[in-house]
Amino acid sequence: MQAIVQGTYGSTDVLELKDIDKPVVGDDQVLVRVRAAGVDPGVWHLMMGMPYLVRLMGYGLRTPKHRVRGTDLAGRVEAVGKNVTRFKPADEVFGTCDGSFAEYACADETKVAPKPVNLTFEQAAAVPVSALTALHGLRDKGQVQAWHKVLIIGAAGGVGTFAVQIAKAFGAHVTGVCSPTKVDLVRSIGADEVIDYTRDDFAGGGRRYDVILDTAGNRSLSQLRRALAKRGTLVIVGGEGGGKWTGGFDRALWALMLSPLVGQKLSGLVSGENAEDL
């Protein structure tokens, strides 16, 4: 089969289209004929091996542990392992795996779900990582309630667009922060208010939010806390910016250390994947 592989860390120049062996399905896995694969910031971090903290998290110190890139996928089941009970060949599925940038990929049964019939393969492949990150940030970390005022920073991004819709589904009053060219988009997906960050400061004007989900990574903790209610919750998603070692994860680490000392709940988020939430 053909796959996009990399033998070393680096920019997109290290990616190569090669013929490799089709993966062998494990006992608890399904073999999927990939119809579409998604791209998200996590794929870029794993390709670059940056920040270095990523390598220390088990993805390979000097070279990538997994040569084939890609996490999100959608496709048809070609074969199932002997312990698999939820799927059979020809089922259409979507979910996550290691190595979706290939004609075939093996995924754990617990990390895929039936593809919604109203979604194309391309649409379904764009859902898993971004949508699950938004869900876990708002439901699990933020514990969003119907009466909450929720601020989504980076509301026009992959995680942000799902976050706006999920927060609205929980009944919250949602404010999205985005660039001027994305204001109409963010409003169209349900945001009650939209802040153009080039014109307005969300931390100014005395506004306070019960939950802030920050996916942009370019605001300091002090700025974020000024916009947070006294007993509010801040959830920092992703690790953009920062230095080579910890990247944007340094804000999440500082938040973790500061949280016990203040009335606000400050946390980072490393989201997992599971079929139930899909």
N, C-alpha and C positions, 0 to 999 in steps of 0.2 A: 504494500500500500504506500501511498505518498503521504508525507507529513512534513510540517515545518519544524525543524529541529535546530538546536544550538549546542555547540560543544564547549563554549566558554561564555563568560558574562560579557555584556557589552551592549552597544546600540543595536538598532535593527540590522546593521551590517553583519551581525553574527548569525542571523537567521538564514537557514538554507532549506530549500525544498528538496527532499531526498526520498528515495525508495527505502523503506524499512520493513521489518517483519510485522505482520498483523499481530496485535496483542492477544495473548491467551487469556480467556475469561477465567476468573477465579470462582471458587465455590459460592461466594456471596455476591457475585457481580453479574452485571449484564454487559454484553458486547453490543455496542451501538454503532450503527452505520450513520456517521455524522452528516446531517443535512445543513446545519448552520452552527457557527461557534461565535460567542461574544468576546468582546475586548473590553477590559476595564483597567483601572490604574494598577491593580494588583499584578496583572500580567506584565506590565512595564517594569514594576519593581523586581519581579522574579527574573525577567530578562536581563536587567542591569545588575542584579545582585546588590541593589542599593535601596536603603542604607545598609551598611554592613550587618546591622542587627538582623536583617532578613536571613543572611547566611547562617547566623548563629541559631536561628529558629528551626534548623534542620533541613534547609533547602540546598545545602552544599557549600562548603567553605571556599574552595578554589574553583570548582566547576559546578554547574547545575546538577542537582540530584536527579531531576527528571529532564530528559533532553527535549521532549516535545512540549511546547508551550500550549497555553490555553486552559481555561477552567470551565466556562459556561458552554453548554452544548444542547442541541436539540436534534433528534433523529429517530430512526426506527431500530427496535431491538432485533439483532441478528441471531444471538444465542444467549442462553442463560446458564448460570452455574447451578450445580446440583442442589444447593440449599435455597435457591430463589423461588419464592412462591407468589409474588405480586405481579410478575410480568411473564410474558411469553413472546416468542419470535413474532415480529410484525407489529408489535405494540409501538405506538408513537409516544416518545417520552421527552422530557427536558429536565435539566438539573446540572450537577457539577461533577467534575472528574479531574484527574491529572492527565493533561495531554489531549485537549479537544481540537487542536489545530492539525487534524489528521482525518483520513478517510474513515477510520475506525477508532473507537476508544472504549476502554473498559471503565465502568462506573459502579460504585457500590450500590446495591439495591436500596440502601437507606438514603441515598443522595439524589435519587431521581424520582419523578412523579409523572403520571399520565399528562401528556401535552393537552392543554385546553383545545377543544375542537375549533374555537373561534379565533385562534392565533395561528399565524403561519409559523413555519420553522424558524424563520429569521426573527420574527417578533418574540417567540418563546425563548430563543437563545440569548436575548438581551435582558431577560428577567432575573435569573437566579441570584447571582452575587449581589447586584445592586439592590434588588427588591428585598432580599433577605437581610442585607445590612440595614436598610431603612426600617424594616419591621423590628428587628432585634434592638436597634437603637431607640425606637419610640416605645415599643410595647414592653420590652424587658428592662432596659436601662432607664428610659424616661418615664415608664409607667403612666403613659398619657391617659387622661380622663376627659370626659366630654366637656367639662367646664374649663379646661386648661387653655391658656394662651401659649401657642407654640411658635417658635421662630426657627425657620429652616434657612441656614446660611449655605449658599450654593444650591439654591432651589431649582436651577435649570440644568443641573448636572444629572448623571446617571442615578446616583443615590437620591439626590435632592428631589427629582421629579416623582419618584416613588414615595418619598417621605411626605411630600405635600398631600398626595392622594390618600396615603394611609392615615395620616393625622386627621384629615377631614372625615375619613370613614369612622374614626374613633369619636367624632363629634366635636373636635377641638376647633378653636378659632386660630386660623393659620396665617402667619405672615411669612412671605418668602423674600429672600434677599438675592438679587441677581444683577446682571449687567443691563444697560438700557435696551439692548437689542432683544432681550429675553423676557421683558416685562409682560408682554401679551401672552407668551407661552405659559408663564407661571400662573397668570390669572386664569387662563383657559382650563387649567387642570384643577382648579378649585380653590386657589389661595384667596382668602378674604381680603388681604392687603398685600401689596408688593412694594418693596423698597429698592429703588435704584441706588446701588452703593456708590455710584459716581456723584450723586446729588445729595443723598441723605445719610446720616450716621445713625445706624440702628440703636447704638448705645446712648444717643442723645435724646433730648426731649422728655426725659423722665419715663420712657416706656420700660416696662418690666414684664418678663415672660416667665411662665412656670417651667417650661422646658425649652432648651436651646439645643438644636442638633446642628453642629458645625461640620460641614463637609469640605469647606474651602481651605482651611488651614493657614490663613494669613492674618489672623487676629490674635492678639496676646490674651492670656488668661485674665489680666486685669480689665481689658476692654470687654471681654465676654461676661465677666462677673458683674460689671456695671449694668448690663442689660438683663440680668437674671434676678428673679424675685428672691426675697430673703431666704426662703426655703425651697428655691427652685433647683432644677437639675440641669446640668450641662453635660452633653454627650459629645465627645470629640471623635470623629470618624476619620480613619485614614491617617497617613503619615507623609504628607507632602511638605516640601521645603526643608529647612534645617540643615544640619551638617551631614557629613558622610557616614557617621557611625549610627546615629539614631534618627536622622531625618526629622520629619514632623512628629515622630513618636515622642520627642522630648516634651511636647506640650501635654500629651496624655500622661506621661510619667510624672511631670510636675503636678498635674491635676490630681493624680492618685495620692501624692504625698500631702498636698494642701487640703484635700477634702475633709480629713478628720479634724482639722483645725478651724473650720468655718461652718456656718450654718447651712451653706449651700452644698449640694451633692455634685461633685465634679468627677468625671470619669472618662476613660477612653473606651473604645469598642473594638474588639477583634471578633468579628462575626463568624459563626460556623454555619454549616449547611445541613439541612435535614428535609426529608421528603414531606413530613407532616406540615411544615410551614410553607413549602411550595404549594 
